[in-house]
């Protein structure tokens, strides 16, 4: 893991991380000032580009005072353009952030226009780009804006927000710029991805994520509260290190991470079949919260509730065990490293470790990533986990799920070793 989420540049990093912040027009531009303060607090350098519309809301001097660097406003500067300054500026950062990203600049990005400094460097850069939309709720809901965002996402542009709430125009709804702390978290995630070493380049990896839905009748199913956020973050972190990732996902409301091949499934049986079809892989990270049970029979019609009559009994049978099945495969078919997950609600302080150790032995996997889901972990944005291997256990503090993912990806890369033909287990 690069260490940005924990504060400061990673040990041994060639240079401090750098963000190019483009501030476009909108009342929310004032939040860029606090964002710069937060970035500087994490030892992340920030160069600023201020558009003409953005300058109606914040001044170059205020941005410069906080960033500690000159603020760029004009495309054509004789001093800078003698060395093609706008080209150098567009490629000097680890991440380009547009916050706030107005409806206008999103439209110009989608169209590929280059009529000012901001859009020219956005078109010239090969650096990852993160946009934080901010606009009136009607503008946000307009089909043109939706189409522009879809175009940008398809090109690999990451999007954070917008939030929902009261607006300066006295309307209420979606379109508020995300809070600076939320922007910081998204930037840290993208920096981890952008600066990750390519030590898993070309290696096939399997990740599962999300819940499974086991149908009861045509309108009901058994499931759990898994959002898929942790599994998707792991898939993204492994892909950032160059792995060839197949993500087998249950039903979630998440976009596929860039560079990841996603296979959508619904039931445990479908998930197992998709996992087996993805083999051979060097590593399997089985983060999905697979339903343990399914109804013994599927009703062809909706089961009715009849007043005064006892409820229809629901007989359950165990579902397919994806983790145990992959762990028990013969050499040549079994992944070199099988990582399982254990979501527990332990009654005792040391109960999580005991549950994880028992599950690792029972399932036959190499590692177990265990977490206590008694609180808001399932569906939340943070996680605190135990990494349990044969004869060892390591507690990781509560942190963003993306930070957990990057740390796990780092451990996987170390375990697999530099030679793609070697195997290594903890």
LOTOR-55524 format. One record per residue (C-alpha): residue number from 1; x, y, z. Coordinates in steps of 0.2 Angstrom, whole numbers, plus 5000, padded with zeros to 4 digits. Example, Ala and Ser with C-alpha at 12.3 -4.5 7.8 and 13.67 -1.06 7.14 Angstrom:
<pts>
<1,<5062,4978,5039>> <2,<5068,4995,5036>> 
</pts>
This chain:
<pts>
<1,<5000,5000,5000>> <2,<5006,5017,4996>> <3,<5003,5024,5013>> <4,<4994,5040,5007>> <5,<4978,5035,5016>> <6,<4988,5034,5032>> <7,<4996,5051,5029>> <8,<5012,5056,5020>> <9,<5021,5048,5006>> <10,<5025,5030,5006>> <11,<5043,5025,5012>> <12,<5054,5024,4997>> <13,<5042,5033,4985>> <14,<5052,5043,4972>> <15,<5043,5059,4976>> <16,<5029,5066,4985>> <17,<5012,5064,4977>> <18,<5006,5078,4967>> <19,<4988,5084,4962>> <20,<4983,5096,4948>> <21,<4967,5104,4954>> <22,<4956,5112,4941>> <23,<4943,5124,4949>> <24,<4929,5128,4938>> <25,<4914,5140,4940>> <26,<4901,5138,4953>> <27,<4897,5144,4971>> <28,<4905,5127,4977>> <29,<4922,5133,4972>> <30,<4925,5139,4990>> <31,<4926,5121,4995>> <32,<4942,5120,4984>> <33,<4951,5131,4997>> <34,<4948,5118,5011>> <35,<4952,5104,5000>> <36,<4969,5111,4996>> <37,<4972,5113,5015>> <38,<4968,5095,5018>> <39,<4979,5089,5004>> <40,<4994,5099,5011>> <41,<4990,5091,5027>> <42,<4993,5074,5019>> <43,<5010,5080,5011>> <44,<5001,5081,4994>> <45,<5007,5095,4983>> <46,<4993,5104,4974>> <47,<4995,5114,4958>> <48,<4980,5124,4953>> <49,<4971,5129,4937>> <50,<4957,5142,4939>> <51,<4945,5145,4925>> <52,<4937,5162,4921>> <53,<4921,5156,4928>> <54,<4929,5149,4943>> <55,<4938,5166,4946>> <56,<4921,5174,4949>> <57,<4919,5164,4965>> <58,<4937,5162,4972>> <59,<4953,5172,4968>> <60,<4970,5166,4962>> <61,<4978,5174,4977>> <62,<4968,5164,4989>> <63,<4972,5147,4980>> <64,<4990,5152,4979>> <65,<4991,5156,4997>> <66,<4985,5139,5002>> <67,<4994,5129,4989>> <68,<5010,5138,4990>> <69,<5012,5138,4971>> <70,<5007,5149,4957>> <71,<4990,5148,4951>> <72,<4988,5145,4932>> <73,<4974,5154,4923>> <74,<4978,5158,4905>> <75,<4982,5146,4890>> <76,<4994,5157,4882>> <77,<5009,5163,4892>> <78,<5024,5168,4883>> <79,<5035,5163,4897>> <80,<5028,5146,4899>> <81,<5023,5142,4881>> <82,<5041,5143,4876>> <83,<5042,5126,4884>> <84,<5024,5121,4880>> <85,<5020,5124,4898>> <86,<5002,5118,4896>> <87,<5008,5101,4890>> <88,<5020,5099,4904>> <89,<5008,5105,4917>> <90,<4995,5092,4911>> <91,<5008,5078,4914>> <92,<5017,5083,4929>> <93,<5004,5077,4942>> <94,<4999,5060,4948>> <95,<4981,5064,4947>> <96,<4970,5078,4939>> <97,<4955,5083,4949>> <98,<4941,5094,4943>> <99,<4932,5101,4958>> <100,<4920,5108,4956>> <101,<4916,5101,4939>> <102,<4902,5112,4932>> <103,<4890,5105,4919>> <104,<4899,5116,4906>> <105,<4916,5109,4909>> <106,<4909,5091,4909>> <107,<4901,5095,4892>> <108,<4917,5102,4885>> <109,<4927,5087,4892>> <110,<4915,5075,4884>> <111,<4916,5084,4867>> <112,<4935,5085,4867>> <113,<4935,5104,4866>> <114,<4951,5113,4870>> <115,<4947,5132,4871>> <116,<4955,5137,4887>> <117,<4969,5131,4899>> <118,<4958,5119,4908>> <119,<4951,5109,4894>> <120,<4967,5110,4884>> <121,<4977,5101,4898>> <122,<4963,5089,4901>> <123,<4963,5084,4882>> <124,<4983,5083,4883>> <125,<4985,5073,4898>> <126,<4987,5054,4900>> <127,<4986,5056,4919>> <128,<4971,5049,4928>> <129,<4957,5061,4930>> <130,<4944,5063,4944>> <131,<4929,5074,4943>> <132,<4918,5081,4956>> <133,<4901,5087,4948>> <134,<4892,5102,4956>> <135,<4877,5111,4948>> <136,<4859,5114,4950>> <137,<4848,5099,4952>> <138,<4839,5101,4936>> <139,<4856,5103,4927>> <140,<4862,5087,4935>> <141,<4846,5078,4930>> <142,<4846,5083,4912>> <143,<4849,5069,4900>> <144,<4863,5079,4892>> <145,<4873,5079,4908>> <146,<4869,5061,4911>> <147,<4876,5057,4893>> <148,<4891,5067,4896>> <149,<4895,5058,4912>> <150,<4892,5041,4904>> <151,<4905,5046,4890>> <152,<4918,5052,4903>> <153,<4916,5036,4913>> <154,<4918,5025,4898>> <155,<4934,5034,4895>> <156,<4940,5030,4912>> <157,<4937,5046,4921>> <158,<4932,5043,4939>> <159,<4918,5053,4947>> <160,<4914,5057,4965>> <161,<4897,5064,4971>> <162,<4888,5074,4969>> <163,<4879,5075,4986>> <164,<4861,5080,4990>> <165,<4854,5094,5000>> <166,<4849,5113,4999>> <167,<4858,5123,4986>> <168,<4863,5141,4984>> <169,<4849,5143,4971>> <170,<4836,5139,4984>> <171,<4832,5122,4977>> <172,<4835,5105,4985>> <173,<4841,5089,4977>> <174,<4856,5081,4970>> <175,<4870,5092,4963>> <176,<4880,5098,4978>> <177,<4898,5096,4978>> <178,<4905,5083,4989>> <179,<4912,5089,5005>> <180,<4931,5092,5006>> <181,<4934,5076,5017>> <182,<4924,5066,5004>> <183,<4935,5073,4990>> <184,<4951,5070,5000>> <185,<4946,5051,5002>> <186,<4942,5049,4984>> <187,<4959,5057,4979>> <188,<4968,5046,4991>> <189,<4960,5031,4983>> <190,<4965,5037,4966>> <191,<4983,5041,4971>> <192,<4985,5024,4978>> <193,<4979,5017,4962>> <194,<4989,5029,4951>> <195,<5005,5026,4960>> <196,<5004,5007,4963>> <197,<5019,4997,4958>> <198,<5015,4985,4943>> <199,<5021,4970,4952>> <200,<5006,4959,4947>> <201,<5008,4963,4929>> <202,<4999,4950,4918>> <203,<4995,4939,4932>> <204,<4977,4931,4932>> <205,<4967,4934,4948>> <206,<4950,4930,4952>> <207,<4939,4941,4964>> <208,<4921,4938,4970>> <209,<4911,4952,4978>> <210,<4893,4957,4983>> <211,<4879,4946,4989>> <212,<4870,4932,4981>> <213,<4851,4931,4979>> <214,<4843,4914,4982>> <215,<4825,4915,4975>> <216,<4810,4910,4986>> <217,<4797,4914,4973>> <218,<4796,4925,4957>> <219,<4797,4941,4968>> <220,<4806,4936,4984>> <221,<4824,4930,4988>> <222,<4836,4927,5003>> <223,<4851,4938,5003>> <224,<4862,4948,5015>> <225,<4867,4967,5017>> <226,<4883,4966,5007>> <227,<4886,4981,4996>> <228,<4901,4973,4987>> <229,<4911,4989,4991>> <230,<4926,4979,4998>> <231,<4927,4966,4985>> <232,<4926,4979,4971>> <233,<4940,4989,4980>> <234,<4951,4974,4980>> <235,<4948,4971,4962>> <236,<4952,4989,4958>> <237,<4968,4988,4969>> <238,<4974,4972,4960>> <239,<4971,4979,4943>> <240,<4981,4994,4948>> <241,<4996,4983,4951>> <242,<4994,4976,4933>> <243,<4984,4960,4937>> <244,<4972,4953,4924>> <245,<4957,4953,4936>> <246,<4941,4943,4933>> <247,<4927,4950,4945>> <248,<4913,4938,4948>> <249,<4899,4949,4956>> <250,<4883,4947,4964>> <251,<4869,4960,4962>> <252,<4876,4977,4968>> <253,<4874,4995,4963>> <254,<4892,4998,4958>> <255,<4901,5001,4942>> <256,<4915,4989,4936>> <257,<4932,4995,4941>> <258,<4942,5001,4926>> <259,<4952,4987,4918>> <260,<4943,4973,4926>> <261,<4933,4960,4917>> <262,<4916,4958,4927>> <263,<4905,4943,4926>> <264,<4887,4946,4934>> <265,<4879,4932,4943>> <266,<4864,4930,4955>> <267,<4864,4914,4964>> <268,<4878,4904,4974>> <269,<4877,4891,4960>> <270,<4880,4904,4947>> <271,<4894,4911,4956>> <272,<4903,4894,4958>> <273,<4901,4890,4940>> <274,<4908,4907,4935>> <275,<4923,4905,4947>> <276,<4927,4888,4940>> <277,<4926,4895,4922>> <278,<4938,4909,4926>> <279,<4952,4896,4931>> <280,<4967,4894,4930>> <281,<4972,4910,4941>> <282,<4986,4913,4952>> <283,<4976,4920,4966>> <284,<4958,4920,4971>> <285,<4951,4933,4983>> <286,<4933,4927,4988>> <287,<4926,4942,4996>> <288,<4908,4939,4991>> <289,<4895,4936,5005>> <290,<4888,4921,4998>> <291,<4871,4916,5005>> <292,<4873,4900,5016>> <293,<4856,4894,5012>> <294,<4843,4893,4999>> <295,<4825,4887,4999>> <296,<4823,4868,4995>> <297,<4811,4872,4982>> <298,<4806,4888,4971>> <299,<4788,4892,4971>> <300,<4782,4895,4953>> <301,<4769,4908,4959>> <302,<4770,4922,4973>> <303,<4767,4915,4990>> <304,<4752,4924,4997>> <305,<4749,4930,5014>> <306,<4732,4923,5020>> <307,<4724,4931,5035>> <308,<4721,4919,5049>> <309,<4731,4905,5041>> <310,<4749,4900,5047>> <311,<4763,4906,5036>> <312,<4770,4894,5023>> <313,<4785,4885,5031>> <314,<4802,4889,5022>> <315,<4813,4873,5021>> <316,<4831,4878,5018>> <317,<4846,4868,5011>> <318,<4864,4873,5010>> <319,<4871,4882,4995>> <320,<4886,4878,4985>> <321,<4902,4882,4995>> <322,<4913,4893,4983>> <323,<4928,4895,4995>> <324,<4929,4877,5000>> <325,<4927,4870,4983>> <326,<4941,4881,4975>> <327,<4952,4877,4990>> <328,<4950,4859,4988>> <329,<4954,4859,4969>> <330,<4969,4848,4964>> <331,<4986,4855,4960>> <332,<4986,4864,4943>> <333,<4968,4869,4945>> <334,<4969,4876,4963>> <335,<4975,4894,4963>> <336,<4992,4897,4971>> <337,<4984,4908,4984>> <338,<4966,4907,4990>> <339,<4960,4921,5001>> <340,<4943,4919,5010>> <341,<4933,4931,5020>> <342,<4924,4929,5036>> <343,<4910,4941,5041>> <344,<4906,4938,5060>> <345,<4897,4945,5074>> <346,<4908,4938,5089>> <347,<4901,4939,5107>> <348,<4918,4940,5115>> <349,<4933,4952,5111>> <350,<4944,4937,5105>> <351,<4929,4928,5096>> <352,<4934,4935,5079>> <353,<4951,4927,5079>> <354,<4944,4911,5085>> <355,<4931,4911,5071>> <356,<4943,4916,5058>> <357,<4956,4902,5062>> <358,<4942,4889,5063>> <359,<4935,4894,5046>> <360,<4952,4894,5038>> <361,<4955,4876,5043>> <362,<4938,4871,5039>> <363,<4938,4878,5022>> <364,<4956,4874,5017>> <365,<4961,4891,5011>> <366,<4977,4900,5014>> <367,<4972,4916,5021>> <368,<4956,4922,5029>> <369,<4952,4941,5030>> <370,<4940,4942,5045>> <371,<4929,4957,5050>> <372,<4916,4961,5064>> <373,<4900,4966,5055>> <374,<4890,4970,5071>> <375,<4890,4989,5066>> <376,<4889,4998,5050>> <377,<4903,4988,5040>> <378,<4891,4980,5028>> <379,<4886,4994,5016>> <380,<4898,5006,5025>> <381,<4914,5014,5018>> <382,<4926,5008,5031>> <383,<4933,4991,5038>> <384,<4944,4984,5052>> <385,<4950,4967,5048>> <386,<4961,4953,5054>> <387,<4972,4944,5041>> <388,<4974,4926,5047>> <389,<4986,4914,5040>> <390,<4993,4897,5046>> <391,<5001,4901,5063>> <392,<4999,4920,5061>> <393,<4986,4934,5063>> <394,<4988,4952,5059>> <395,<4975,4966,5065>> <396,<4973,4981,5053>> <397,<4965,4996,5060>> <398,<4948,5003,5054>> <399,<4951,5013,5038>> <400,<4943,5016,5021>> <401,<4939,5000,5012>> <402,<4950,5006,4998>> <403,<4965,5007,5010>> <404,<4961,4989,5016>> <405,<4961,4984,4997>> <406,<4978,4991,4993>> <407,<4986,4984,5009>> <408,<4979,4967,5004>> <409,<4985,4969,4986>> <410,<5002,4973,4992>> <411,<5002,4957,5003>> <412,<4996,4947,4989>> <413,<5010,4953,4977>> <414,<5023,4949,4991>> <415,<5016,4932,4993>> <416,<5016,4927,4975>> <417,<5034,4934,4973>> <418,<5043,4942,4958>> <419,<5042,4926,4948>> <420,<5025,4922,4940>> <421,<5029,4904,4940>> <422,<5033,4902,4958>> <423,<5020,4900,4972>> <424,<5020,4906,4989>> <425,<5009,4904,5005>> <426,<5010,4914,5021>> 
</pts>
